[in-house]
Amino acid sequence: MMFHIGWRGERRVFGCVIYIEIKGDKIWIQRDGIEDGIANALIEAGVPKSDIVLGYRSPYMRQFTELAVG
C-alpha cells in the first residue's frame, strides 16, 4: 500500500494511491492511482502479464486486457 498522508495548507490529505495484493500466484492491483500505471512498471521490471490482475476492473472487462483475468 502507498498512501498520501499530510496537510495541504489547512486541508487534511489522506488517501490510498496504490493497493496491491498477492493472491495465489497472481499480483492483484486493487487500486492504481499513479499516472503511468503500476502494471506497466511491473511489466517493465520483468513480471509476466499473465501474473498481473487488474482487480479494480470488473471480471467481464478483464478479458479485454492483455493481463490475467483472475
C-alpha positions as MATLAB code, in Angstrom:
seq = 'MMFHIGWRGERRVFGCVIYIEIKGDKIWIQRDGIEDGIANALIEAGVPKSDIVLGYRSPYMRQFTELAVG';
ca = [
       0.000    0.000    0.000;
       1.088    3.528   -0.661;
      -0.765    6.485    0.878;
      -0.869   10.256    0.661;
      -0.879   11.487    4.253;
      -0.377   15.015    5.467;
      -1.597   18.540    5.025;
      -2.109   20.839    2.069;
      -2.494   24.250    3.667;
      -5.342   23.861    6.155;
      -6.764   20.797    4.399;
      -6.023   17.253    5.566;
      -4.796   14.898    2.813;
      -5.258   11.157    3.280;
      -5.837    8.550    0.607;
      -4.661    5.315   -0.910;
      -2.564    5.743   -4.060;
      -1.616    2.104   -4.714;
      -3.007   -1.090   -3.205;
      -1.642   -4.470   -4.339;
      -2.390   -7.965   -3.046;
      -0.652  -11.262   -3.724;
      -3.307  -13.975   -4.136;
      -2.024  -17.414   -5.009;
       0.432  -16.905   -7.839;
      -1.060  -13.607   -9.107;
      -0.435   -9.938   -8.339;
      -3.828   -8.265   -7.877;
      -3.816   -4.496   -8.383;
      -6.803   -3.247   -6.384;
      -6.062    0.496   -6.618;
      -3.752    2.252   -9.065;
      -3.573    5.996   -8.691;
      -0.265    6.674  -10.439;
      -0.011    8.367  -13.810;
       1.781    5.640  -15.793;
       0.119    2.680  -14.062;
       1.750    0.280  -11.644;
       1.023   -2.647  -14.016;
       3.301   -1.048  -16.616;
       6.065   -0.658  -14.014;
       5.725   -4.317  -13.020;
       5.878   -5.441  -16.660;
       8.987   -3.311  -17.268;
      10.550   -4.942  -14.182;
      10.036   -8.369  -15.754;
       6.743   -9.579  -14.255;
       4.829  -11.594  -16.880;
       1.490  -10.104  -17.959;
      -0.121  -13.448  -17.141;
       0.723  -12.869  -13.446;
      -0.983   -9.456  -13.139;
      -4.718   -8.988  -12.499;
      -6.434   -5.612  -12.621;
      -8.687   -6.218   -9.628;
     -10.217   -2.747   -9.921;
     -11.754   -3.766  -13.273;
     -14.885   -5.908  -13.412;
     -14.314   -9.595  -14.198;
     -16.114   -9.050  -17.515;
     -13.810   -6.173  -18.572;
     -10.597   -8.015  -17.601;
     -10.976  -10.338  -20.591;
     -10.302   -7.402  -22.912;
      -6.879   -6.617  -21.411;
      -3.596   -8.368  -22.170;
      -3.334   -9.269  -18.472;
      -4.661  -12.165  -16.385;
      -8.397  -12.310  -15.708;
      -8.076  -13.758  -12.218;
];
